[in-house]
Amino acid sequence: MIRAALAMSRTSHDRVVDADFLDRLRRTVELAPGVLTEFSSPAARAVLADVEVLVTSWGCPRLDAAVLAAAPRLRAVVHAAGSVRAHVGEAAWDRGVAVSSAAAANAVPVAEYTLAVVLLAGKRVLAAADEYRRLRSRAATAVAERGGNHGATVGVLSASLVGRRVLDLLRPFDLEVLVHDPHVPDRELRALGAEPVGLLELAARSDVFSIHTPLLPETRGLVDARVLAALRDGATVVNTARGAVVDAGALTAELLSGRLSAVLDVTDPEPLPADSPLWECRNVLLTPHVAGSLGNELRRLTDCAAEEVERFAAGRPFAHPVTRTALSRTA
């Protein structure tokens, strides 16, 4: 039977790993007891010496050349979370280790959060609620009268895993949906149910501008002052991707001017400094990185990981493989 081990932080283990997940893994592999939270101790090296599959999650130590030398039989990494960028290094790719990720499963709640926020933003619910609290009167309805979701335009920045699921969730609604992704052919973007446009046009036409771009060297600060200035007055910026995709200073200036609104599940830095004016900005909703898998949603991640381990043990290819080439374009 294939030898496997869990590798992640203790906090992640306590959040993600439950008895059902362990039982399912044990029906397929010989699972080492406990969890590897580091790879340097004699006990950890003893486990690594025989392991063929590492089942990882948030906080897994980095798989560098020294760790791989201590794990000569390692053939696969199955990640019960999203990005593998933090722990799967070049040495693993050079070795030819097969890698899988539950990023597709983690995309589900992010897209659901985005859909909810898009529809609330279209109805101007946050502004109306703030005005209602201030006036204590139905006169606050006047704020919502300036919005609505009938024919509103939603701009989706990047047809990433999350972006594609957002596009799918938006289909039933009476919305005009635009998308910008220079790495995806226009015909494919149209097949996703959206009109492909340039970045500045995406901003200029959007009532809600939703960011789903992975943070890469070329996307850092992609949503800069010029893009933000192109947004129409009253537009809402939604960011569930990474804070650093947006120029933080330019966004703060626009929000403090009152010209734009924002729903930010991620910021740069994260969390914002205690003295950031955005904490008190009435046209900003800040949430503490809750769009991704939490609570019972974590079960999707372990189900995905268990299925991938079962596929590997049966000699079948992963359903959700990660390659070195793909990782250069994804989170």
Secondary structure, 3 states (H helix, E strand, C coil): CCEEEEECCHHHHHHHCCHHHHHHHHCCCEECCCCECCCCCHHHHHHHHHCCEEEECCCCCCECHHHHHCCCCCCEEEECCCCCCCCECHHHHHHCCEEEECHHHHHHHHHHHHHHHHHHHHCCHHHHHHHHHHHCCHHHHHHHHCCCCCCCEEEEECCCHHHHHHHHHHCCCCCEEEEECCCCCHHHHHHCCCEECCHHHHHHHCCEEEECCCCCCCCCCCECHHHHHHCCCCCEEEECCCHHHECHHHHHHHHHHCCCEEEECCCCCCCCCCCCHHHHCCCEEECCCCCCCCHHHHHHHHHHHHHHHHHHHCCCCCCCEECHHHHCCCC
